[in-house]
Amino acid sequence: MEKREVWLSAEQRSKLKQYVRSGEHSAMLIRRAKVILALDRTEKKDHLRIGRICEGNDISRQALNDIRKDFFACARIEDFLTRKKRETPPVPRKITGEVEARVIALACSAAPEGRARWTIRLLCERSVELGYIDSIAPSAMHGLLKKRSISLT
């Protein structure tokens, strides 16, 4: 890893110190700010050793290097101190708009022969049989119908 030194301006240093003191942010982001303040070489004759910074902030050397790399990758200090928004969810949605429409149409149709009305479990089974979705939990079906204010009674 390239050893780049952190040189903060007075404005950046004051923003980071205020960020740490406010206590309004997540512990992870406050720790990132503390690490950059510890790595700052401005107005210092000697600097803290990497090992001491890691021990003082309870992080690994790799985490310190990642924080330093992130700091240099951001153009503004505000960008460095905010979490990135996920572009995609961790698990893609199973119930798409098309699946919802088909299930709602099924729920609004006549009940199967021999039944007085649709039940949540029956809707789940029939949706899988018809190939609308590969599997669906009754709680997910209930949430889908509740969201659309559809009552089975």
Secondary structure, 3 states (H helix, E strand, C coil): CCCCCECCCHHHHHHHHHHHHHCCCCHHHHHHHHHHHHHECCCCCCCCCHHHHHHHHCCCHHHHHHHHHHHHHCCCHHHHCCCCCCCCCCCCCCCCHHHHHHHHHHHHCCCCCCCCCCCHHHHHHHHHHCCCCCCCCHHHHHHHHHHCCCCCC
